[in-house]
Amino acid sequence: MADITTSKRTWNIFKRNKLAVAATVFIVFAIIVALLGYLIMPDDTPQANNMAIQLSIKKPGSRYTMLNIRKPEHVDTVNIFTKMLFGQPSFFREVPITGYHFLKDTIYADEYIGDEDIPEHKAYNIFEVATGIKPLYLGTTVRLNGLMLSNNQATYTRFKNQIVSDQIKHKIFLLGSDIYGRDMLSRLILGARISLAVGLMAVIISLLLGVTIGAIAGYFGGWIDAALSWVMNILWALPALLLVIAISFALGKGLWQIFIAVGLSMWVEVGRLVRGQVMALKQAEYIEAARSLGFTNKRIIIRHILPNIVGPILVLASSNFASAILLEAGLSFLGFGAQPPMPTWGSMIKEHYGYIIMNSAYLAIMPGLAIMLMVYAFNLITIGLRDAFDIKSQTTRI
């Protein structure tokens, strides 16, 4: 009953902090968007890496007509769960056009090159555009998706209608396109997934190591505490970014390596906090009573000490989440993070920071703003949790 009352009181205090509640709503919204990922992205290809160099650095809201030409290789349709996690490989090659017309077995397209350039006239076989297969001569029969199709006039008429209705599309870049003609909105959404994943995994790793090592050092004391504290102090003296870079060099470049590197660089702060809290609580009367009853050290730590220091740990975990996002962005900017074409906010800034002094500053500002908002939201939650758990007064009493 006391635990329920305490939890209710903590929640009521947290709710009174409107900024913290708004930050929580923002984080939940970001998590939902990141989880849905490819299902809601304009570009649902893997890594949102569908390039159209002709459409590089286009302003937000730009709209273009695309001729979708079927790829010759077979592409499987993935299920919704696979698509949500990894995306759907594109069935088509997109060609931006300004106009088109049909003549016999050919579609003539005016291929867009640039705003100041004259469109290039291209001719494509209708059968090839619709099927991805280049017919050898009139009357050729080919198999497509289990169906036998003949290269005749009736088939061409059918494919003309198919191309007009299904393969000539209007594409809108809601937030513009990057230097490779990729959709910025899609890459920002996927970047949120990377940042939140790195933050979550780094916090989990840091909590597992920090709570375990800190609890052992604080509870047993003596030479164990001296040895573990020496390790923590050495690591504490190293700049976090340099430590992460050093670990990344040892593990190699990649997303999972970043999870481990950031997590290993953040556990010391957790360990120091837990050590101090455990040292203060292990002399409490109820802990002495537990020892008198013959409880094992493991049970005393897990069942009686750690539940009483959850508040400070959660506050630090929220703060570390923000720090992990910043570390990941810094690593990606320096080229040590997730490797291209995987989109991360840090790498997006790296690719476009040169455009800040030009009329396309938004290319670097948008991922920078995303980092700022995400970190600020976690900092607001940290403040709300600190006030809700009354960390300062708890420290004073201890």
Secondary structure, DSSP 4 states (H G I P E B T S, - for coil): -HHHHHHHHHHHHHHH-HHHHHHHHHHHHHHHHHHHGGGT-S--SGGG----GGGTTPPTTEEEEEEEEEPSS--PPPPHHHHHHH----SEEEEEEEEEEEETTEEEEEE---TTSPPEEEEEEHHHHHHS---SSTT-EEEETTEEEE-SHHHHHHHHHHIIIIIEEEEEETT-B-TTS-BHHHHHHHHHHHHHHHHHHHHHHHHHHHHHHHHHHHHH-HHHHHHHHHHHHHHHTS-HHHHHHHHHHHH-SSHHHHHHHHHHHHHHHHHHHHHHHHHHHTTSHHHHHHHHTT--HHHIIIIIIGGGGHHHHHHHHHHHHHHHHHHHHHHHHHT-SSPTTS--HHHHHHHHGGGGGTTTTHHHHHHHHHHHHHHHHHHHHHHHHHHHHTHHHHHHH-
